[in-house]
Amino acid sequence: MNKPKKIPMRRCLATGTQHPKGEMFRVVRTPEGNVIIDLKGKANGRGGYISKSIEAINLAEKLDKVGVKILGSSDFIIFKAGLNW
């Protein structure tokens, strides 16, 4: 008998809720210091996940979660610009 495939879950930096990995953005600060949105989930560097909802992104900006945990600063504008909302 085949086991059901496990779905990887990740916690949103902004809301703290868990979602399947495929339903979230991964934001990465590369070893060179660049900030990228990692769509494939394979980029090297320090990363975190944010839900793909306007509310979660705005909350992350308000609480500065991405800046503190990923970017090392408050450069959230770079992240939002990369989303092309």
Steps between C-alpha positions, in 0.01 A plus 500: 500500500622846414521763767335834421759757395591743777439866419774726639359775720666834571418776751429852373732765645217753517195310620660199668256263329612186321433443132624254238841604370367551145249763616767735635773736382856428610707810558878447508801710587781349297857470636585803282237705684243520219132453580305278262163330483580133453220349294658153477602474865857399418696824537798503733482735797291591801131486424151512638147453374208741464143407405382599153236739628487878500416499871807292594732715288365823647522356851861394438579855392324650802673269748832516308534122529679458168740782574604363836506128421618489140638826372686609809349845449175673411529466121146365454444724196741279302291197587169662404645626173599145409144374544362717214165552672 
